[in-house]
Amino acid sequence: MELLLTRKYFPKGTNGRLTYNGSILCYTIELPWWDNQRNISCIPEGRYLLSKRHTEKRGNHILVMDVPGRDGILFHPANDALKELEGCIAPVSVLTGPGRGDSSRKACDVLNGHVFSAKHLREDVFLKITSDGKS
């Protein structure tokens, strides 16, 4: 399974559209691009393996593997990238501005359902991140 995250970059955040086989699963918000700096930048464009992980704090969630120079990059709920993210990706149901969205928990549940189902079937799940070239 390969998910495609197509981004648009803005000075106050990064917005994305996450699709599978051409159908939109959800939208995403991230921090702005600051050369992959820890805690203040979104991760680089590329292709990443996704893993299912469980912690006491977040329960079951999605971990983005092998990000150059980074670790602990997750998909988790947030509605304001600048206030709630430190490099992770937040699924949202609707985009409300650069790096901002609404109904993140609902969107996270949808995404987790797709990824966890594939993982249950022992299928590898990849995330391909690109940009649409328009800002």
N, CA, C and O of each residue as an XYZ file, in Angstrom:
540
protein
N       0.852     -1.177      0.000
C       0.000      0.000      0.000
C       0.892      1.233      0.000
O       1.862      1.306      0.754
N       0.561      2.197     -0.845
C       1.306      3.460     -0.840
C       0.325      4.622     -0.754
O      -0.579      4.759     -1.578
N       0.527      5.452      0.260
C      -0.250      6.670      0.442
C       0.528      7.817     -0.185
O       1.756      7.849     -0.102
N      -0.161      8.743     -0.803
C       0.479      9.894     -1.433
C       0.068     11.153     -0.690
O      -1.116     11.477     -0.596
N       1.059     11.858     -0.165
C       0.839     13.147      0.502
C       1.367     14.240     -0.425
O       2.571     14.344     -0.661
N       0.448     15.052     -0.946
C       0.806     16.156     -1.835
C       0.692     17.440     -1.034
O      -0.382     17.779     -0.537
N       1.802     18.153     -0.912
C       1.897     19.331     -0.049
C       1.826     20.650     -0.805
O       2.121     20.740     -1.997
N       1.415     21.678     -0.045
C       1.570     23.085     -0.418
C       2.264     23.751      0.764
O       1.859     23.576      1.913
N       3.311     24.514      0.471
C       4.099     25.154      1.520
C       3.701     26.616      1.682
O       3.496     27.331      0.701
N       3.594     27.045      2.939
C       3.301     28.429      3.277
C       4.241     28.849      4.409
O       4.763     27.985      5.114
N       4.470     30.153      4.603
C       5.372     30.596      5.674
C       4.929     30.168      7.078
O       5.772     29.977      7.955
N       3.625     30.014      7.301
C       3.143     29.669      8.648
C       2.668     28.223      8.771
O       2.042     27.865      9.769
N       2.955     27.394      7.777
C       2.562     25.992      7.869
C       2.517     25.324      6.516
O       2.571     25.978      5.474
N       2.416     24.021      6.549
C       2.354     23.209      5.333
C       1.035     22.453      5.335
O       0.676     21.811      6.322
N       0.320     22.535      4.226
C      -0.951     21.832      4.088
C      -0.789     20.708      3.075
O      -0.006     20.815      2.130
N      -1.533     19.636      3.280
C      -1.432     18.512      2.369
C      -2.761     17.820      2.129
O      -3.751     18.014      2.836
N      -2.720     17.005      1.093
C      -3.857     16.153      0.731
C      -3.315     14.725      0.715
O      -2.384     14.425     -0.032
N      -3.890     13.848      1.531
C      -3.419     12.468      1.632
C      -4.388     11.561      0.888
O      -5.568     11.482      1.230
N      -3.877     10.874     -0.137
C      -4.722     10.037     -0.980
C      -4.206      8.601     -1.022
O      -3.034      8.324     -0.769
N      -5.126      7.708     -1.351
C      -4.784      6.314     -1.616
C      -5.552      5.903     -2.860
O      -6.778      6.001     -2.906
N      -4.824      5.443     -3.868
C      -5.424      5.064     -5.156
C      -6.303      6.170     -5.723
O      -7.355      5.893     -6.298
N      -5.881      7.416     -5.565
C      -6.591      8.552     -6.133
C      -7.746      9.090     -5.300
O      -8.331     10.115     -5.649
N      -8.085      8.411     -4.201
C      -9.176      8.877     -3.340
C      -8.607      9.579     -2.113
O      -7.639      9.112     -1.513
N      -9.214     10.702     -1.745
C      -8.753     11.461     -0.585
C      -9.146     10.733      0.706
O     -10.318     10.426      0.927
N      -8.142     10.462      1.555
C      -8.395      9.894      2.879
C      -8.637     11.004      3.887
O      -9.538     10.922      4.722
N      -7.805     12.059      3.793
C      -7.904     13.203      4.700
C      -6.958     14.282      4.184
O      -6.296     14.115      3.160
N      -6.912     15.376      4.907
C      -5.954     16.441      4.643
C      -4.931     16.405      5.768
O      -5.136     15.720      6.770
N      -3.843     17.129      5.615
C      -2.815     17.141      6.654
C      -2.319     18.557      6.895
O      -2.370     19.420      6.019
N      -1.835     18.766      8.120
C      -1.122     20.000      8.448
C       0.224     19.627      9.034
O       0.372     18.605      9.704
N       1.207     20.484      8.766
C       2.563     20.289      9.278
C       3.188     21.661      9.514
O       2.630     22.694      9.141
N       4.344     21.641     10.134
C       5.118     22.869     10.289
C       5.626     23.333      8.929
O       5.625     22.556      7.975
N       6.059     24.589      8.824
C       6.654     25.065      7.569
C       7.955     24.307      7.276
O       8.478     23.604      8.140
N       8.462     24.455      6.071
C       9.746     23.853      5.701
C      10.878     24.753      6.185
O      11.009     25.892      5.739
N      11.688     24.238      7.094
C      12.875     24.922      7.597
C      14.066     23.970      7.517
O      14.720     23.689      8.521
N      14.335     23.478      6.303
C      15.506     22.634      6.036
C      15.617     21.426      6.962
O      16.717     21.060      7.376
N      14.488     20.806      7.287
C      14.450     19.584      8.086
C      15.000     19.758      9.504
O      15.453     18.787     10.109
N      14.967     20.973     10.039
C      15.448     21.192     11.410
C      14.481     20.563     12.406
O      13.264     20.706     12.289
N      15.044     19.865     13.387
C      14.247     19.192     14.411
C      13.309     20.181     15.113
O      13.687     21.314     15.414
N      12.115     19.736     15.357
C      11.091     20.445     16.136
C      10.508     21.699     15.499
O       9.536     22.239     16.027
N      11.062     22.191     14.378
C      10.513     23.413     13.766
C      10.200     23.261     12.277
O       9.695     24.196     11.657
N      10.492     22.094     11.697
C      10.310     21.897     10.262
C       9.519     20.626      9.978
O       9.566     19.660     10.740
N       8.793     20.649      8.868
C       8.231     19.405      8.361
C       9.387     18.541      7.832
O      10.505     19.028      7.664
N       9.112     17.281      7.576
C      10.158     16.377      7.094
C      10.341     16.539      5.584
O       9.464     17.082      4.913
N      11.469     16.074      5.046
C      11.715     16.212      3.605
C      10.750     15.387      2.760
O      10.208     14.378      3.211
N      10.552     15.833      1.539
C       9.807     15.027      0.579
C      10.586     13.745      0.344
O      11.813     13.732      0.445
N       9.882     12.671      0.033
C      10.524     11.379     -0.186
C       9.533     10.258      0.034
O       8.323     10.477      0.092
N      10.063      9.055      0.156
C       9.233      7.856      0.357
C       9.664      7.202      1.660
O      10.846      6.935      1.873
N       8.687      6.944      2.533
C       8.961      6.438      3.872
C       8.079      5.239      4.193
O       6.909      5.195      3.813
N       8.646      4.279      4.890
C       7.890      3.151      5.413
C       7.140      3.617      6.655
O       7.694      4.346      7.478
N       5.889      3.204      6.793
C       5.100      3.519      7.982
C       5.010      2.284      8.866
O       4.928      1.158      8.377
N       5.028      2.513     10.166
C       4.968      1.427     11.128
C       3.878      1.718     12.151
O       3.600      2.878     12.459
N       3.269      0.676     12.670
C       2.293      0.825     13.751
C       3.055      0.742     15.067
O       3.908     -0.127     15.249
N       2.737      1.655     15.985
C       3.418      1.686     17.282
C       2.400      1.967     18.380
O       1.371      2.600     18.144
N       2.699      1.490     19.574
C       1.835      1.741     20.727
C       2.667      2.352     21.851
O       3.737      1.848     22.193
N       2.160      3.443     22.417
C       2.766      4.026     23.619
C       1.643      4.328     24.602
O       0.476      4.423     24.221
N       2.008      4.475     25.862
C       1.016      4.829     26.887
C       0.377      6.184     26.575
O      -0.832      6.355     26.728
N       1.194      7.142     26.139
C       0.708      8.503     25.891
C      -0.284      8.575     24.732
O      -1.329      9.215     24.851
N       0.033      7.926     23.619
C      -0.759      8.081     22.400
C      -1.555      6.842     22.004
O      -2.332      6.903     21.051
N      -1.391      5.729     22.697
C      -2.065      4.500     22.283
C      -1.465      4.002     20.977
O      -0.264      4.154     20.750
N      -2.295      3.403     20.108
C      -1.819      2.959     18.796
C      -1.747      4.158     17.860
O      -2.676      4.963     17.784
N      -0.644      4.262     17.159
C      -0.453      5.364     16.218
C       0.519      4.964     15.128
O       1.098      3.878     15.163
N       0.693      5.849     14.157
C       1.546      5.595     13.000
C       2.867      6.325     13.165
O       2.902      7.513     13.486
N       3.957      5.595     12.941
C       5.315      6.128     13.022
C       5.908      6.162     11.617
O       5.819      5.180     10.881
N       6.512      7.290     11.242
C       7.187      7.437      9.946
C       8.642      7.023     10.152
O       9.357      7.614     10.962
N       9.070      6.007      9.415
C      10.394      5.409      9.616
C      11.478      6.055      8.733
O      11.207      6.542      7.636
N      12.701      6.039      9.252
C      13.907      6.378      8.483
C      13.888      7.770      7.859
O      14.301      7.946      6.713
N      13.412      8.754      8.611
C      13.463     10.142      8.157
C      14.897     10.632      8.368
O      15.406     10.546      9.486
N      15.564     11.144      7.327
C      16.959     11.572      7.475
C      17.147     12.590      8.602
O      16.509     13.643      8.612
N      18.023     12.267      9.544
C      18.360     13.178     10.621
C      17.272     13.383     11.657
O      17.390     14.269     12.503
N      16.207     12.578     11.610
C      15.073     12.763     12.519
C      14.596     11.412     13.032
O      14.845     10.377     12.414
N      13.907     11.433     14.169
C      13.235     10.234     14.656
C      11.977     10.661     15.398
O      11.789     11.841     15.694
N      11.130      9.705     15.692
C       9.906     10.000     16.425
C       8.889     10.814     15.653
O       8.102     11.543     16.256
N       8.885     10.708     14.326
C       7.917     11.438     13.509
C       6.638     10.606     13.448
O       6.643      9.471     12.971
N       5.553     11.182     13.935
C       4.283     10.473     14.042
C       3.189     11.136     13.222
O       3.302     12.299     12.836
N       2.128     10.381     12.962
C       0.843     10.936     12.578
C       0.059     10.992     13.875
O      -0.148      9.959     14.512
N      -0.384     12.177     14.283
C      -1.211     12.296     15.482
C      -2.116     13.511     15.380
O      -1.852     14.419     14.593
N      -3.199     13.534     16.182
C      -4.152     14.639     16.105
C      -3.550     15.979     16.505
O      -2.780     16.068     17.461
N      -3.907     17.006     15.767
C      -3.570     18.407     16.059
C      -4.363     19.263     15.086
O      -4.633     18.840     13.962
N      -4.733     20.449     15.504
C      -5.477     21.354     14.631
C      -4.721     22.646     14.316
O      -5.184     23.456     13.514
N      -3.557     22.841     14.946
C      -2.735     24.028     14.706
C      -1.265     23.605     14.749
O      -0.723     23.333     15.820
N      -0.629     23.551     13.583
C       0.740     23.036     13.487
C       1.725     23.816     14.353
O       2.549     23.212     15.040
N       1.656     25.139     14.332
C       2.627     25.934     15.080
C       2.496     25.747     16.587
O       3.487     25.865     17.308
N       1.303     25.459     17.072
C       1.083     25.307     18.511
C       1.182     23.862     18.992
O       1.505     23.623     20.156
N       0.907     22.885     18.104
C       0.757     21.511     18.567
C       1.706     20.492     17.953
O       1.703     19.334     18.369
N       2.511     20.883     16.985
C       3.402     19.926     16.328
C       4.864     20.301     16.516
O       5.213     21.476     16.634
N       5.704     19.280     16.542
C       7.162     19.469     16.618
C       7.840     18.658     15.526
O       8.877     18.036     15.755
N       7.239     18.668     14.323
C       7.807     17.935     13.203
C       6.934     16.798     12.722
O       7.200     16.221     11.667
N       5.889     16.460     13.475
C       4.983     15.373     13.110
C       3.974     15.835     12.060
O       3.980     16.989     11.630
N       3.113     14.910     11.664
C       2.084     15.175     10.661
C       0.732     14.970     11.327
O       0.513     13.948     11.976
N      -0.175     15.923     11.176
C      -1.514     15.807     11.752
C      -2.556     15.660     10.646
O      -2.692     16.545      9.801
N      -3.284     14.560     10.646
C      -4.419     14.442      9.736
C      -5.532     15.381     10.199
O      -5.759     15.527     11.400
N      -6.216     16.008      9.267
C      -7.369     16.854      9.590
C      -8.477     16.568      8.581
O      -8.214     16.108      7.470
N      -9.716     16.845      8.977
C     -10.851     16.612      8.079
C     -11.037     17.747      7.092
O     -11.500     17.542      5.970
N     -10.666     18.961      7.525
C     -10.798     20.138      6.667
C      -9.645     21.088      6.968
O      -9.225     21.216      8.118
N      -9.140     21.748      5.942
C      -8.096     22.761      6.115
C      -8.760     24.106      6.359
O      -9.708     24.471      5.664
N      -8.258     24.852      7.359
C      -8.847     26.157      7.667
C      -7.873     27.308      7.459
O      -8.248     28.469      7.625
N      -6.637     27.009      7.100
C      -5.611     28.018      6.861
C      -4.268     27.328      6.791
O      -4.193     26.117      6.999
N      -3.200     28.062      6.503
C      -1.871     27.455      6.463
C      -1.504     26.829      7.812
O      -1.434     27.517      8.830
N      -1.271     25.507      7.799
C      -0.898     24.795      9.016
C      -2.026     24.668     10.016
O      -1.784     24.426     11.198
N      -3.265     24.829      9.553
C      -4.416     24.769     10.462
C      -5.547     23.940      9.846
O      -5.761     23.946      8.634
N      -6.263     23.226     10.721
C      -7.387     22.417     10.260
C      -8.339     22.126     11.393
O      -8.157     22.598     12.515
N      -9.361     21.340     11.090
C     -10.374     20.965     12.081
C     -10.638     19.464     12.027
O     -10.322     18.790     11.046
N     -11.226     18.964     13.107
C     -11.654     17.563     13.239
C     -10.493     16.593     13.011
O     -10.608     15.632     12.251
N      -9.385     16.864     13.680
C      -8.196     16.049     13.507
C      -8.372     14.628     14.044
O      -7.923     13.673     13.411
N      -9.011     14.479     15.185
C      -9.188     13.124     15.740
C      -9.995     12.232     14.798
O      -9.676     11.056     14.622
N     -11.024     12.787     14.202
C     -11.847     12.043     13.243
C     -10.989     11.606     12.045
O     -11.044     10.449     11.629
N     -10.198     12.535     11.498
C      -9.340     12.222     10.355
C      -8.276     11.191     10.740
O      -7.938     10.317      9.942
N      -7.755     11.294     11.951
C      -6.751     10.335     12.442
C      -7.356      8.931     12.506
O      -6.704      7.956     12.133
N      -8.589      8.829     12.974
C      -9.254      7.526     13.052
C      -9.413      6.907     11.666
O      -9.213      5.703     11.500
N      -9.769      7.716     10.673
C      -9.916      7.227      9.298
C      -8.574      6.712      8.782
O      -8.492      5.604      8.253
N      -7.536      7.511      8.936
C      -6.207      7.119      8.464
C      -5.721      5.866      9.183
O      -5.240      4.927      8.549
N      -5.847      5.854     10.509
C      -5.404      4.691     11.273
C      -6.127      3.426     10.823
O      -5.514      2.363     10.730
N      -7.412      3.530     10.545
C      -8.171      2.373     10.081
C      -7.576      1.764      8.823
O      -7.446      0.544      8.726
N      -7.215      2.601      7.859
C      -6.625      2.109      6.612
C      -5.251      1.482      6.851
O      -4.968      0.380      6.381
N      -4.410      2.198      7.584
C      -3.035      1.723      7.795
C      -3.014      0.478      8.679
O      -2.312     -0.485      8.370
N      -3.768      0.485      9.764
C      -3.759     -0.665     10.677
C      -4.342     -1.909     10.010
O      -3.889     -3.021     10.281
N      -5.345     -1.736      9.138
C      -5.899     -2.887      8.409
C      -4.848     -3.519      7.511
O      -4.712     -4.741      7.464
N      -4.104     -2.678      6.800
C      -3.045     -3.195      5.929
C      -1.954     -3.876      6.759
O      -1.461     -4.942      6.391
N      -1.585     -3.253      7.879
C      -0.561     -3.846      8.747
C      -1.042     -5.183      9.322
O      -0.250     -6.114      9.467
N      -2.331     -5.279      9.646
C      -2.892     -6.526     10.163
C      -2.729     -7.652      9.140
O      -2.533     -8.812      9.503
N      -2.812     -7.292      7.860
C      -2.626     -8.261      6.780
C      -1.155     -8.430      6.412
O      -0.820     -9.069      5.414
N      -0.285     -7.848      7.233
C       1.178     -7.918      7.044
C       1.640     -7.264      5.744
O       2.641     -7.666      5.151
N       0.895     -6.256      5.316
C       1.249     -5.508      4.111
C       2.103     -4.307      4.506
O       1.791     -3.613      5.473
N       3.176     -4.062      3.763
C       3.966     -2.851      3.986
C       3.151     -1.645      3.544
O       2.433     -1.691      2.545
N       3.279     -0.561      4.312
C       2.589      0.683      3.969
C       3.648      1.771      3.831
O       4.454      1.989      4.736
N       3.634      2.448      2.692
C       4.593      3.507      2.420
C       3.868      4.839      2.296
O       2.702      4.905      1.909
N       4.589      5.885      2.634
C       4.125      7.259      2.478
C       5.048      7.939      1.482
O       6.254      8.022      1.714
N       4.498      8.426      0.376
C       5.268      9.191     -0.605
C       4.855     10.644     -0.460
O       3.676     10.969     -0.599
N       5.814     11.525     -0.182
C       5.545     12.955     -0.001
C       6.096     13.719     -1.200
O       7.274     13.605     -1.540
N       5.220     14.499     -1.832
C       5.590     15.361     -2.959
C       4.943     16.724     -2.741
O       4.209     16.925     -1.773
N       5.221     17.650     -3.642
C       4.529     18.943     -3.602
C       3.906     19.193     -4.958
O       4.338     18.625     -5.961
N       2.895     20.039     -4.991
C       2.238     20.314     -6.253
C       2.872     21.482     -7.008
O       2.428     21.842     -8.098
N       3.904     22.062     -6.422
C       4.619     23.136     -7.092
C       3.949     24.488     -7.023
O       4.490     25.470     -7.531
N       2.787     24.562     -6.410
C       2.061     25.832     -6.291
C       2.055     26.262     -4.843
O       1.724     25.464     -3.966
N       2.410     27.495     -4.572
C       2.357     28.003     -3.194
C       1.532     29.255     -3.144
O       1.364     29.841     -2.074
